[in-house]
Amino acid sequence: MTKLFVISGSSGVGKGTVIKGFLEKHPDFKLSISCTTRTKRMGEENGVNYFFLSQEEFENCIKNDEFLEWAEFSGNRYGTKKEYVQKCLSKGENLILEIDTKGALNVKKIMPEAILIFIAPPSFEELEARLRGRHTETEEAIQKRLASIKLEIENSQYFDRKVINDTVENAIQQLEKIML
Ligand code: 5GP
């Protein structure tokens, strides 16, 4: 049976690495591609990591009710297209949405069968260190992200499952127990 999984976690928690590791072991799962208005980071490609949209293009998608959910996060907008998710699920794909907690809770309202998984850091201090260690963002951007972490942890109480990312291997094993 096809399943929809929604995975959220605070920025810098390493959820990208955990999900990548899971997908390498389980190629029958597919990571959903979201739309965003944020600028591309080095190495990112349009249609691979995200569909990179202008503000105007994103606005039009909202007006036309094309998003299953969307959220503003750190001054940028992110959204999951309804049509994209429906196409994947109707093809029989097991789909993973890697989105923020607010978006995840919105998906659950519309698709209650979705399983929400929160990837948590072992500690807040470790999370801050990881975020700074990435060296991809300005201090202002880091401060914004740290502020949003509180809200994410608050929202995670409504999630179906929690995975502690102490080591990547452990986290992948915990995901396997939930998802397979
Ligand atoms: P980043 O800019 O680091 O790629 O992503 C920032 C945040 O946006 C992450 O928490 C990520 O999970 C979230 N995000 C990515 N795509 C979507 C989406 O389609 N919808 C929502 N609500 N959040 C998303």
Backbone and ligand atoms as CSV (ligand in chain L), in Angstrom:
chain,resi,resn,atom,element,x,y,z
A,1,MET,N,N,0.833,-1.202,0.000
A,1,MET,CA,C,0.000,0.000,0.000
A,1,MET,C,C,0.875,1.262,0.000
A,2,THR,N,N,0.494,2.180,-0.823
A,2,THR,CA,C,1.250,3.434,-0.901
A,2,THR,C,C,1.058,4.247,0.373
A,3,LYS,N,N,2.155,4.868,0.783
A,3,LYS,CA,C,2.050,5.658,2.004
A,3,LYS,C,C,2.659,7.034,1.825
A,4,LEU,N,N,2.116,7.965,2.586
A,4,LEU,CA,C,2.645,9.326,2.580
A,4,LEU,C,C,3.260,9.617,3.946
A,5,PHE,N,N,4.534,9.959,3.929
A,5,PHE,CA,C,5.238,10.292,5.167
A,5,PHE,C,C,5.651,11.757,5.123
A,6,VAL,N,N,5.505,12.430,6.245
A,6,VAL,CA,C,5.936,13.823,6.323
A,6,VAL,C,C,7.013,13.901,7.394
A,7,ILE,N,N,8.208,14.325,6.984
A,7,ILE,CA,C,9.314,14.390,7.936
A,7,ILE,C,C,9.705,15.847,8.158
A,8,SER,N,N,9.715,16.247,9.431
A,8,SER,CA,C,10.107,17.610,9.798
A,8,SER,C,C,11.200,17.548,10.852
A,9,GLY,N,N,11.907,18.637,10.975
A,9,GLY,CA,C,12.940,18.733,12.004
A,9,GLY,C,C,13.513,20.123,11.934
A,10,SER,N,N,14.050,20.620,13.038
A,10,SER,CA,C,14.602,21.959,13.032
A,10,SER,C,C,15.781,22.054,12.074
A,11,SER,N,N,16.031,23.260,11.587
A,11,SER,CA,C,17.151,23.481,10.673
A,11,SER,C,C,18.448,23.000,11.306
A,12,GLY,N,N,19.286,22.366,10.543
A,12,GLY,CA,C,20.585,21.938,11.043
A,12,GLY,C,C,20.535,20.658,11.852
A,13,VAL,N,N,19.339,20.056,11.963
A,13,VAL,CA,C,19.213,18.838,12.765
A,13,VAL,C,C,19.802,17.633,12.022
A,14,GLY,N,N,20.089,17.830,10.757
A,14,GLY,CA,C,20.686,16.748,9.974
A,14,GLY,C,C,19.644,15.863,9.330
A,15,LYS,N,N,18.420,16.390,9.211
A,15,LYS,CA,C,17.359,15.540,8.644
A,15,LYS,C,C,17.627,15.219,7.182
A,16,GLY,N,N,18.263,16.168,6.486
A,16,GLY,CA,C,18.602,15.931,5.074
A,16,GLY,C,C,19.515,14.723,4.922
A,17,THR,N,N,20.528,14.639,5.797
A,17,THR,CA,C,21.484,13.518,5.752
A,17,THR,C,C,20.791,12.202,6.082
A,18,VAL,N,N,19.914,12.242,7.094
A,18,VAL,CA,C,19.207,11.031,7.511
A,18,VAL,C,C,18.281,10.547,6.381
A,19,ILE,N,N,17.550,11.483,5.792
A,19,ILE,CA,C,16.615,11.109,4.725
A,19,ILE,C,C,17.388,10.583,3.515
A,20,LYS,N,N,18.511,11.235,3.193
A,20,LYS,CA,C,19.336,10.788,2.055
A,20,LYS,C,C,19.824,9.349,2.297
A,21,GLY,N,N,20.281,9.096,3.516
A,21,GLY,CA,C,20.760,7.747,3.865
A,21,GLY,C,C,19.642,6.720,3.755
A,22,PHE,N,N,18.456,7.104,4.198
A,22,PHE,CA,C,17.302,6.209,4.121
A,22,PHE,C,C,16.952,5.914,2.653
A,23,LEU,N,N,16.955,6.970,1.834
A,23,LEU,CA,C,16.574,6.810,0.420
A,23,LEU,C,C,17.586,5.948,-0.337
A,24,GLU,N,N,18.876,6.060,0.033
A,24,GLU,CA,C,19.894,5.232,-0.636
A,24,GLU,C,C,19.645,3.755,-0.364
A,25,LYS,N,N,19.190,3.455,0.861
A,25,LYS,CA,C,18.903,2.061,1.218
A,25,LYS,C,C,17.555,1.595,0.683
A,26,HIS,N,N,16.656,2.548,0.466
A,26,HIS,CA,C,15.282,2.194,0.073
A,26,HIS,C,C,14.842,3.021,-1.132
A,27,PRO,N,N,15.323,2.632,-2.309
A,27,PRO,CA,C,15.010,3.430,-3.505
A,27,PRO,C,C,13.549,3.372,-3.936
A,28,ASP,N,N,12.744,2.534,-3.264
A,28,ASP,CA,C,11.308,2.513,-3.576
A,28,ASP,C,C,10.563,3.654,-2.871
A,29,PHE,N,N,11.300,4.483,-2.115
A,29,PHE,CA,C,10.718,5.692,-1.538
A,29,PHE,C,C,11.192,6.900,-2.336
A,30,LYS,N,N,10.336,7.891,-2.442
A,30,LYS,CA,C,10.684,9.063,-3.232
A,30,LYS,C,C,10.514,10.343,-2.414
A,31,LEU,N,N,11.484,11.241,-2.572
A,31,LEU,CA,C,11.414,12.524,-1.863
A,31,LEU,C,C,10.665,13.536,-2.727
A,32,SER,N,N,9.653,14.126,-2.152
A,32,SER,CA,C,8.849,15.117,-2.886
A,32,SER,C,C,9.674,16.383,-3.140
A,33,ILE,N,N,9.455,17.003,-4.281
A,33,ILE,CA,C,10.154,18.258,-4.598
A,33,ILE,C,C,9.187,19.415,-4.356
A,34,SER,N,N,9.597,20.322,-3.464
A,34,SER,CA,C,8.771,21.479,-3.115
A,34,SER,C,C,9.085,22.668,-4.015
A,35,CYS,N,N,8.228,23.672,-3.918
A,35,CYS,CA,C,8.508,24.958,-4.568
A,35,CYS,C,C,9.027,25.918,-3.504
A,36,THR,N,N,9.920,26.810,-3.877
A,36,THR,CA,C,10.388,27.819,-2.932
A,36,THR,C,C,10.749,29.118,-3.638
A,37,THR,N,N,10.667,30.224,-2.850
A,37,THR,CA,C,11.105,31.517,-3.383
A,37,THR,C,C,12.533,31.842,-2.918
A,38,ARG,N,N,13.135,30.974,-2.103
A,38,ARG,CA,C,14.484,31.312,-1.622
A,38,ARG,C,C,15.510,31.119,-2.740
A,39,THR,N,N,16.668,31.786,-2.577
A,39,THR,CA,C,17.699,31.670,-3.617
A,39,THR,C,C,18.381,30.308,-3.516
A,40,LYS,N,N,18.862,29.851,-4.660
A,40,LYS,CA,C,19.552,28.562,-4.734
A,40,LYS,C,C,20.833,28.579,-3.917
A,41,ARG,N,N,21.094,27.496,-3.175
A,41,ARG,CA,C,22.405,27.359,-2.522
A,41,ARG,C,C,23.342,26.679,-3.523
A,42,MET,N,N,24.626,26.761,-3.219
A,42,MET,CA,C,25.599,26.154,-4.133
A,42,MET,C,C,25.302,24.666,-4.330
A,43,GLY,N,N,25.323,24.236,-5.556
A,43,GLY,CA,C,25.117,22.818,-5.847
A,43,GLY,C,C,23.652,22.435,-6.032
A,44,GLU,N,N,22.738,23.358,-5.705
A,44,GLU,CA,C,21.322,23.027,-5.872
A,44,GLU,C,C,20.880,23.254,-7.316
A,45,GLU,N,N,19.912,22.430,-7.729
A,45,GLU,CA,C,19.412,22.535,-9.110
A,45,GLU,C,C,17.902,22.666,-9.124
A,46,ASN,N,N,17.428,23.463,-10.066
A,46,ASN,CA,C,15.986,23.607,-10.240
A,46,ASN,C,C,15.387,22.283,-10.714
A,47,GLY,N,N,14.296,21.871,-10.076
A,47,GLY,CA,C,13.648,20.612,-10.474
A,47,GLY,C,C,14.273,19.388,-9.825
A,48,VAL,N,N,15.369,19.588,-9.084
A,48,VAL,CA,C,16.009,18.471,-8.379
A,48,VAL,C,C,15.827,18.676,-6.871
A,49,ASN,N,N,16.370,19.781,-6.352
A,49,ASN,CA,C,16.247,20.074,-4.922
A,49,ASN,C,C,14.919,20.764,-4.634
A,50,TYR,N,N,14.592,21.709,-5.461
A,50,TYR,CA,C,13.343,22.477,-5.367
A,50,TYR,C,C,12.950,22.914,-6.770
A,51,PHE,N,N,11.709,23.361,-6.903
A,51,PHE,CA,C,11.329,24.177,-8.049
A,51,PHE,C,C,11.476,25.617,-7.548
A,52,PHE,N,N,12.453,26.328,-8.065
A,52,PHE,CA,C,12.722,27.692,-7.598
A,52,PHE,C,C,11.813,28.666,-8.345
A,53,LEU,N,N,10.902,29.308,-7.602
A,53,LEU,CA,C,9.920,30.210,-8.217
A,53,LEU,C,C,10.185,31.652,-7.819
A,54,SER,N,N,9.770,32.580,-8.681
A,54,SER,CA,C,9.818,34.002,-8.308
A,54,SER,C,C,8.652,34.267,-7.357
A,55,GLN,N,N,8.692,35.434,-6.679
A,55,GLN,CA,C,7.586,35.787,-5.774
A,55,GLN,C,C,6.262,35.771,-6.535
A,56,GLU,N,N,6.325,36.308,-7.756
A,56,GLU,CA,C,5.103,36.416,-8.554
A,56,GLU,C,C,4.559,35.032,-8.928
A,57,GLU,N,N,5.446,34.148,-9.339
A,57,GLU,CA,C,5.011,32.785,-9.694
A,57,GLU,C,C,4.387,32.084,-8.486
A,58,PHE,N,N,5.030,32.279,-7.312
A,58,PHE,CA,C,4.521,31.644,-6.089
A,58,PHE,C,C,3.130,32.197,-5.748
A,59,GLU,N,N,2.995,33.537,-5.847
A,59,GLU,CA,C,1.703,34.201,-5.597
A,59,GLU,C,C,0.611,33.609,-6.485
A,60,ASN,N,N,0.941,33.401,-7.748
A,60,ASN,CA,C,-0.050,32.861,-8.687
A,60,ASN,C,C,-0.496,31.459,-8.286
A,61,CYS,N,N,0.461,30.656,-7.814
A,61,CYS,CA,C,0.107,29.299,-7.364
A,61,CYS,C,C,-0.839,29.363,-6.165
A,62,ILE,N,N,-0.610,30.336,-5.256
A,62,ILE,CA,C,-1.508,30.489,-4.092
A,62,ILE,C,C,-2.899,30.874,-4.587
A,63,LYS,N,N,-2.940,31.885,-5.480
A,63,LYS,CA,C,-4.226,32.374,-6.003
A,63,LYS,C,C,-5.008,31.254,-6.670
A,64,ASN,N,N,-4.291,30.393,-7.402
A,64,ASN,CA,C,-4.947,29.318,-8.138
A,64,ASN,C,C,-5.183,28.069,-7.291
A,65,ASP,N,N,-4.920,28.183,-5.983
A,65,ASP,CA,C,-5.153,27.085,-5.042
A,65,ASP,C,C,-4.400,25.805,-5.455
A,66,GLU,N,N,-3.156,25.988,-5.897
A,66,GLU,CA,C,-2.370,24.838,-6.379
A,66,GLU,C,C,-1.589,24.131,-5.281
A,67,PHE,N,N,-1.517,24.749,-4.086
A,67,PHE,CA,C,-0.707,24.146,-3.029
A,67,PHE,C,C,-1.527,23.293,-2.071
A,68,LEU,N,N,-0.994,22.125,-1.740
A,68,LEU,CA,C,-1.552,21.289,-0.676
A,68,LEU,C,C,-1.339,22.021,0.648
A,69,GLU,N,N,-0.165,22.638,0.776
A,69,GLU,CA,C,0.164,23.479,1.922
A,69,GLU,C,C,1.286,24.394,1.493
A,70,TRP,N,N,1.401,25.527,2.161
A,70,TRP,CA,C,2.577,26.360,1.970
A,70,TRP,C,C,2.833,27.121,3.253
A,71,ALA,N,N,4.054,27.570,3.436
A,71,ALA,CA,C,4.395,28.283,4.665
A,71,ALA,C,C,5.489,29.290,4.381
A,72,GLU,N,N,5.505,30.339,5.219
A,72,GLU,CA,C,6.589,31.302,5.129
A,72,GLU,C,C,7.535,30.989,6.262
A,73,PHE,N,N,8.802,30.920,5.935
A,73,PHE,CA,C,9.785,30.442,6.891
A,73,PHE,C,C,11.077,31.187,6.656
A,74,SER,N,N,11.580,31.881,7.670
A,74,SER,CA,C,12.825,32.659,7.535
A,74,SER,C,C,12.746,33.638,6.357
A,75,GLY,N,N,11.570,34.227,6.169
A,75,GLY,CA,C,11.420,35.231,5.116
A,75,GLY,C,C,11.257,34.677,3.717
A,76,ASN,N,N,11.253,33.364,3.576
A,76,ASN,CA,C,11.045,32.746,2.258
A,76,ASN,C,C,9.785,31.892,2.286
A,77,ARG,N,N,9.233,31.658,1.112
A,77,ARG,CA,C,8.032,30.838,1.029
A,77,ARG,C,C,8.372,29.461,0.453
A,78,TYR,N,N,7.683,28.470,1.008
A,78,TYR,CA,C,7.876,27.083,0.582
A,78,TYR,C,C,6.508,26.452,0.404
A,79,GLY,N,N,6.316,25.650,-0.622
A,79,GLY,CA,C,5.016,25.018,-0.808
A,79,GLY,C,C,5.094,23.694,-1.536
A,80,THR,N,N,4.104,22.846,-1.226
A,80,THR,CA,C,4.000,21.542,-1.873
A,80,THR,C,C,2.797,21.572,-2.797
A,81,LYS,N,N,3.009,21.257,-4.064
A,81,LYS,CA,C,1.912,21.285,-5.029
A,81,LYS,C,C,1.018,20.054,-4.877
A,82,LYS,N,N,-0.313,20.325,-4.851
A,82,LYS,CA,C,-1.301,19.242,-4.766
A,82,LYS,C,C,-1.133,18.235,-5.891
A,83,GLU,N,N,-1.044,18.776,-7.108
A,83,GLU,CA,C,-1.006,17.924,-8.295
A,83,GLU,C,C,0.202,16.994,-8.267
A,84,TYR,N,N,1.335,17.529,-7.801
A,84,TYR,CA,C,2.570,16.742,-7.729
A,84,TYR,C,C,2.398,15.546,-6.781
A,85,VAL,N,N,1.842,15.806,-5.587
A,85,VAL,CA,C,1.662,14.743,-4.594
A,85,VAL,C,C,0.669,13.701,-5.113
A,86,GLN,N,N,-0.441,14.184,-5.679
A,86,GLN,CA,C,-1.455,13.255,-6.179
A,86,GLN,C,C,-0.899,12.358,-7.281
A,87,LYS,N,N,-0.092,12.945,-8.175
A,87,LYS,CA,C,0.505,12.168,-9.271
A,87,LYS,C,C,1.404,11.067,-8.722
A,88,CYS,N,N,2.263,11.426,-7.757
A,88,CYS,CA,C,3.190,10.442,-7.179
A,88,CYS,C,C,2.421,9.310,-6.511
A,89,LEU,N,N,1.414,9.681,-5.706
A,89,LEU,CA,C,0.659,8.656,-4.967
A,89,LEU,C,C,-0.133,7.767,-5.924
A,90,SER,N,N,-0.672,8.363,-6.987
A,90,SER,CA,C,-1.460,7.537,-7.912
A,90,SER,C,C,-0.559,6.606,-8.731
A,91,LYS,N,N,0.733,6.964,-8.831
A,91,LYS,CA,C,1.690,6.049,-9.497
A,91,LYS,C,C,2.114,4.929,-8.555
A,92,GLY,N,N,1.662,4.985,-7.315
A,92,GLY,CA,C,1.999,3.941,-6.345
A,92,GLY,C,C,3.305,4.193,-5.617
A,93,GLU,N,N,3.801,5.438,-5.682
A,93,GLU,CA,C,5.074,5.734,-5.021
A,93,GLU,C,C,4.873,6.012,-3.528
A,94,ASN,N,N,5.828,5.551,-2.717
A,94,ASN,CA,C,5.854,5.922,-1.294
A,94,ASN,C,C,6.537,7.267,-1.220
A,95,LEU,N,N,5.804,8.268,-0.813
A,95,LEU,CA,C,6.315,9.632,-0.915
A,95,LEU,C,C,6.698,10.207,0.449
A,96,ILE,N,N,7.843,10.909,0.473
A,96,ILE,CA,C,8.283,11.589,1.695
A,96,ILE,C,C,8.242,13.089,1.441
A,97,LEU,N,N,7.520,13.821,2.268
A,97,LEU,CA,C,7.568,15.289,2.214
A,97,LEU,C,C,8.517,15.747,3.306
A,98,GLU,N,N,9.542,16.512,2.926
A,98,GLU,CA,C,10.458,17.061,3.935
A,98,GLU,C,C,10.095,18.532,4.078
A,99,ILE,N,N,9.201,18.816,5.015
A,99,ILE,CA,C,8.673,20.181,5.132
A,99,ILE,C,C,8.666,20.636,6.590
A,100,ASP,N,N,8.383,21.908,6.829
A,100,ASP,CA,C,8.419,22.403,8.204
A,100,ASP,C,C,7.188,21.912,8.973
A,101,THR,N,N,7.231,22.064,10.300
A,101,THR,CA,C,6.187,21.465,11.148
A,101,THR,C,C,4.794,22.046,10.888
A,102,LYS,N,N,4.756,23.355,10.591
A,102,LYS,CA,C,3.468,23.997,10.329
A,102,LYS,C,C,2.833,23.382,9.071
A,103,GLY,N,N,3.652,23.230,8.040
A,103,GLY,CA,C,3.184,22.605,6.801
A,103,GLY,C,C,2.734,21.172,7.046
A,104,ALA,N,N,3.496,20.461,7.867
A,104,ALA,CA,C,3.188,19.059,8.157
A,104,ALA,C,C,1.806,18.940,8.807
A,105,LEU,N,N,1.533,19.830,9.765
A,105,LEU,CA,C,0.236,19.773,10.453
A,105,LEU,C,C,-0.900,20.129,9.500
A,106,ASN,N,N,-0.638,21.009,8.553
A,106,ASN,CA,C,-1.650,21.332,7.537
A,106,ASN,C,C,-1.925,20.143,6.620
A,107,VAL,N,N,-0.873,19.409,6.269
A,107,VAL,CA,C,-1.053,18.210,5.428
A,107,VAL,C,C,-1.923,17.203,6.169
A,108,LYS,N,N,-1.648,17.026,7.458
A,108,LYS,CA,C,-2.390,16.043,8.264
A,108,LYS,C,C,-3.889,16.357,8.304
A,109,LYS,N,N,-4.210,17.674,8.307
A,109,LYS,CA,C,-5.622,18.074,8.325
A,109,LYS,C,C,-6.320,17.624,7.046
A,110,ILE,N,N,-5.610,17.751,5.906
A,110,ILE,CA,C,-6.213,17.431,4.615
A,110,ILE,C,C,-6.085,15.936,4.302
A,111,MET,N,N,-4.951,15.349,4.695
A,111,MET,CA,C,-4.704,13.930,4.431
A,111,MET,C,C,-4.363,13.243,5.758
A,112,PRO,N,N,-5.386,12.869,6.546
A,112,PRO,CA,C,-5.138,12.310,7.884
A,112,PRO,C,C,-4.348,11.005,7.867
A,113,GLU,N,N,-4.297,10.351,6.706
A,113,GLU,CA,C,-3.545,9.093,6.608
A,113,GLU,C,C,-2.032,9.324,6.581
A,114,ALA,N,N,-1.613,10.571,6.383
A,114,ALA,CA,C,-0.177,10.887,6.366
A,114,ALA,C,C,0.434,10.633,7.742
A,115,ILE,N,N,1.627,10.070,7.741
A,115,ILE,CA,C,2.309,9.796,9.014
A,115,ILE,C,C,3.360,10.872,9.238
A,116,LEU,N,N,3.224,11.608,10.331
A,116,LEU,CA,C,4.136,12.727,10.619
A,116,LEU,C,C,5.268,12.265,11.535
A,117,ILE,N,N,6.493,12.501,11.084
A,117,ILE,CA,C,7.678,12.096,11.856
A,117,ILE,C,C,8.532,13.331,12.132
A,118,PHE,N,N,8.888,13.538,13.400
A,118,PHE,CA,C,9.741,14.676,13.768
A,118,PHE,C,C,11.143,14.179,14.085
A,119,ILE,N,N,12.142,14.736,13.400
A,119,ILE,CA,C,13.536,14.381,13.694
A,119,ILE,C,C,14.098,15.428,14.651
A,120,ALA,N,N,14.443,14.992,15.844
A,120,ALA,CA,C,14.887,15.903,16.904
A,120,ALA,C,C,16.395,15.787,17.124
A,121,PRO,N,N,17.038,16.904,17.469
A,121,PRO,CA,C,18.471,16.852,17.800
A,121,PRO,C,C,18.643,16.293,19.213
A,122,PRO,N,N,19.821,15.731,19.541
A,122,PRO,CA,C,20.043,15.267,20.912
A,122,PRO,C,C,19.944,16.421,21.906
A,123,SER,N,N,20.362,17.636,21.502
A,123,SER,CA,C,20.228,18.795,22.394
A,123,SER,C,C,20.175,20.084,21.577
A,124,PHE,N,N,19.661,21.146,22.207
A,124,PHE,CA,C,19.559,22.449,21.535
A,124,PHE,C,C,20.952,22.998,21.205
A,125,GLU,N,N,21.915,22.826,22.131
A,125,GLU,CA,C,23.281,23.341,21.938
A,125,GLU,C,C,23.926,22.692,20.705
A,126,GLU,N,N,23.708,21.393,20.587
A,126,GLU,CA,C,24.278,20.680,19.449
A,126,GLU,C,C,23.668,21.173,18.134
A,127,LEU,N,N,22.374,21.455,18.210
A,127,LEU,CA,C,21.673,21.952,17.029
A,127,LEU,C,C,22.243,23.304,16.592
A,128,GLU,N,N,22.478,24.206,17.553
A,128,GLU,CA,C,23.025,25.528,17.230
A,128,GLU,C,C,24.421,25.381,16.608
A,129,ALA,N,N,25.226,24.490,17.169
A,129,ALA,CA,C,26.584,24.267,16.653
A,129,ALA,C,C,26.541,23.733,15.223
A,130,ARG,N,N,25.630,22.818,14.968
A,130,ARG,CA,C,25.506,22.248,13.617
A,130,ARG,C,C,25.106,23.318,12.612
A,131,LEU,N,N,24.175,24.174,13.043
A,131,LEU,CA,C,23.669,25.229,12.169
A,131,LEU,C,C,24.793,26.198,11.778
A,132,ARG,N,N,25.608,26.577,12.778
A,132,ARG,CA,C,26.719,27.489,12.503
A,132,ARG,C,C,27.804,26.799,11.684
A,133,GLY,N,N,27.973,25.514,11.908
A,133,GLY,CA,C,29.008,24.745,11.218
A,133,GLY,C,C,28.778,24.631,9.722
A,134,ARG,N,N,27.552,24.895,9.294
A,134,ARG,CA,C,27.230,24.780,7.863
A,134,ARG,C,C,27.849,25.901,7.044
A,135,HIS,N,N,28.073,27.070,7.690
A,135,HIS,CA,C,28.689,28.236,7.030
A,135,HIS,C,C,27.986,28.641,5.732
A,136,THR,N,N,26.700,28.392,5.648
A,136,THR,CA,C,26.001,28.749,4.402
A,136,THR,C,C,25.155,29.998,4.575
A,137,GLU,N,N,24.994,30.468,5.832
A,137,GLU,CA,C,24.076,31.575,6.043
A,137,GLU,C,C,24.660,32.709,6.879
A,138,THR,N,N,24.078,33.878,6.760
A,138,THR,CA,C,24.520,35.033,7.549
A,138,THR,C,C,24.059,34.875,8.994
A,139,GLU,N,N,24.671,35.676,9.894
A,139,GLU,CA,C,24.300,35.634,11.315
A,139,GLU,C,C,22.805,35.945,11.484
A,140,GLU,N,N,22.329,36.919,10.702
A,140,GLU,CA,C,20.915,37.300,10.796
A,140,GLU,C,C,20.012,36.113,10.447
A,141,ALA,N,N,20.386,35.414,9.391
A,141,ALA,CA,C,19.586,34.260,8.962
A,141,ALA,C,C,19.622,33.170,10.034
A,142,ILE,N,N,20.789,32.977,10.652
A,142,ILE,CA,C,20.915,31.962,11.708
A,142,ILE,C,C,20.023,32.326,12.891
A,143,GLN,N,N,20.017,33.611,13.272
A,143,GLN,CA,C,19.177,34.054,14.392
A,143,GLN,C,C,17.697,33.794,14.118
A,144,LYS,N,N,17.291,34.067,12.880
A,144,LYS,CA,C,15.898,33.827,12.490
A,144,LYS,C,C,15.556,32.349,12.629
A,145,ARG,N,N,16.478,31.516,12.182
A,145,ARG,CA,C,16.232,30.065,12.243
A,145,ARG,C,C,16.170,29.577,13.679
A,146,LEU,N,N,17.065,30.098,14.527
A,146,LEU,CA,C,17.059,29.687,15.941
A,146,LEU,C,C,15.728,30.046,16.591
A,147,ALA,N,N,15.215,31.229,16.220
A,147,ALA,CA,C,13.926,31.666,16.796
A,147,ALA,C,C,12.796,30.737,16.387
A,148,SER,N,N,12.885,30.213,15.177
A,148,SER,CA,C,11.792,29.359,14.686
A,148,SER,C,C,11.851,27.946,15.284
A,149,ILE,N,N,13.000,27.586,15.833
A,149,ILE,CA,C,13.179,26.241,16.373
A,149,ILE,C,C,12.216,25.974,17.538
A,150,LYS,N,N,12.038,26.989,18.380
A,150,LYS,CA,C,11.127,26.856,19.524
A,150,LYS,C,C,9.735,26.447,19.059
A,151,LEU,N,N,9.268,27.143,18.033
A,151,LEU,CA,C,7.934,26.876,17.502
A,151,LEU,C,C,7.857,25.450,16.942
A,152,GLU,N,N,8.919,25.035,16.256
A,152,GLU,CA,C,8.933,23.695,15.661
A,152,GLU,C,C,8.834,22.619,16.746
A,153,ILE,N,N,9.575,22.823,17.839
A,153,ILE,CA,C,9.565,21.838,18.921
A,153,ILE,C,C,8.173,21.806,19.565
A,154,GLU,N,N,7.576,22.981,19.675
A,154,GLU,CA,C,6.208,23.077,20.205
A,154,GLU,C,C,5.227,22.294,19.312
A,155,ASN,N,N,5.329,22.511,18.003
A,155,ASN,CA,C,4.433,21.830,17.057
A,155,ASN,C,C,4.635,20.314,17.053
A,156,SER,N,N,5.838,19.864,17.380
A,156,SER,CA,C,6.170,18.439,17.239
A,156,SER,C,C,5.366,17.564,18.204
A,157,GLN,N,N,4.756,18.189,19.218
A,157,GLN,CA,C,3.957,17.371,20.154
A,157,GLN,C,C,2.750,16.732,19.458
A,158,TYR,N,N,2.346,17.289,18.311
A,158,TYR,CA,C,1.202,16.727,17.590
A,158,TYR,C,C,1.628,15.699,16.535
A,159,PHE,N,N,2.915,15.428,16.454
A,159,PHE,CA,C,3.401,14.474,15.451
A,159,PHE,C,C,3.136,13.026,15.882
A,160,ASP,N,N,3.091,12.110,14.876
A,160,ASP,CA,C,2.833,10.706,15.185
A,160,ASP,C,C,4.041,10.033,15.823
A,161,ARG,N,N,5.225,10.350,15.331
A,161,ARG,CA,C,6.432,9.686,15.828
A,161,ARG,C,C,7.582,10.666,15.947
A,162,LYS,N,N,8.531,10.347,16.839
A,162,LYS,CA,C,9.715,11.184,17.029
A,162,LYS,C,C,10.967,10.320,16.850
A,163,VAL,N,N,11.953,10.868,16.144
A,163,VAL,CA,C,13.214,10.159,15.937
A,163,VAL,C,C,14.334,11.059,16.452
A,164,ILE,N,N,15.170,10.545,17.382
A,164,ILE,CA,C,16.292,11.343,17.885
A,164,ILE,C,C,17.505,11.086,16.997
A,165,ASN,N,N,18.038,12.174,16.435
A,165,ASN,CA,C,19.198,12.014,15.547
A,165,ASN,C,C,20.495,12.111,16.362
A,166,ASP,N,N,20.796,11.053,17.144
A,166,ASP,CA,C,22.068,11.029,17.876
A,166,ASP,C,C,23.182,10.612,16.933
A,167,THR,N,N,22.970,9.532,16.192
A,167,THR,CA,C,23.879,9.227,15.075
A,167,THR,C,C,22.998,8.975,13.857
A,168,VAL,N,N,23.577,9.189,12.690
A,168,VAL,CA,C,22.801,9.029,11.454
A,168,VAL,C,C,22.297,7.590,11.334
A,169,GLU,N,N,23.171,6.634,11.658
A,169,GLU,CA,C,22.798,5.210,11.533
A,169,GLU,C,C,21.600,4.877,12.416
A,170,ASN,N,N,21.649,5.355,13.661
A,170,ASN,CA,C,20.529,5.117,14.585
A,170,ASN,C,C,19.243,5.725,14.065
A,171,ALA,N,N,19.364,6.957,13.571
A,171,ALA,CA,C,18.168,7.655,13.101
A,171,ALA,C,C,17.564,6.909,11.907
A,172,ILE,N,N,18.420,6.423,11.000
A,172,ILE,CA,C,17.917,5.673,9.839
A,172,ILE,C,C,17.207,4.399,10.309
A,173,GLN,N,N,17.797,3.738,11.293
A,173,GLN,CA,C,17.167,2.516,11.826
A,173,GLN,C,C,15.800,2.812,12.426
A,174,GLN,N,N,15.718,3.935,13.140
A,174,GLN,CA,C,14.423,4.307,13.737
A,174,GLN,C,C,13.397,4.592,12.643
A,175,LEU,N,N,13.855,5.267,11.568
A,175,LEU,CA,C,12.947,5.544,10.437
A,175,LEU,C,C,12.477,4.235,9.803
A,176,GLU,N,N,13.401,3.280,9.658
A,176,GLU,CA,C,13.039,1.991,9.043
A,176,GLU,C,C,11.948,1.297,9.857
A,177,LYS,N,N,12.076,1.367,11.174
A,177,LYS,CA,C,11.070,0.723,12.033
A,177,LYS,C,C,9.682,1.344,11.807
A,178,ILE,N,N,9.672,2.644,11.590
A,178,ILE,CA,C,8.392,3.334,11.413
A,178,ILE,C,C,7.843,3.131,9.998
A,179,MET,N,N,8.736,3.223,9.023
A,179,MET,CA,C,8.270,3.375,7.642
A,179,MET,C,C,8.166,2.069,6.846
A,180,LEU,N,N,8.864,1.024,7.279
A,180,LEU,CA,C,8.859,-0.197,6.441
A,180,LEU,C,C,7.745,-1.153,6.853
L,1,5GP,P1,P,15.883,25.044,3.385
L,1,5GP,O1,O,15.820,26.492,3.032
L,1,5GP,O2,O,16.944,24.758,4.405
L,1,5GP,O3,O,15.982,24.155,2.176
L,1,5GP,O4,O,14.508,24.676,4.059
L,1,5GP,C1,C,14.018,25.441,5.108
L,1,5GP,C2,C,12.776,24.807,5.669
L,1,5GP,O5,O,11.720,24.758,4.724
L,1,5GP,C3,C,12.987,23.366,6.147
L,1,5GP,O6,O,12.469,23.245,7.450
L,1,5GP,C4,C,12.199,22.580,5.155
L,1,5GP,O7,O,11.746,21.383,5.729
L,1,5GP,C5,C,11.067,23.520,4.818
L,1,5GP,N1,N,10.368,23.215,3.576
L,1,5GP,C6,C,10.892,22.761,2.425
L,1,5GP,N2,N,9.937,22.566,1.521
L,1,5GP,C7,C,8.755,22.875,2.123
L,1,5GP,C8,C,7.384,22.868,1.699
L,1,5GP,O8,O,7.029,22.509,0.585
L,1,5GP,N3,N,6.470,23.280,2.608
L,1,5GP,C9,C,6.793,23.678,3.850
L,1,5GP,N4,N,5.820,24.036,4.662
L,1,5GP,N5,N,8.067,23.699,4.288
L,1,5GP,C10,C,9.037,23.295,3.440
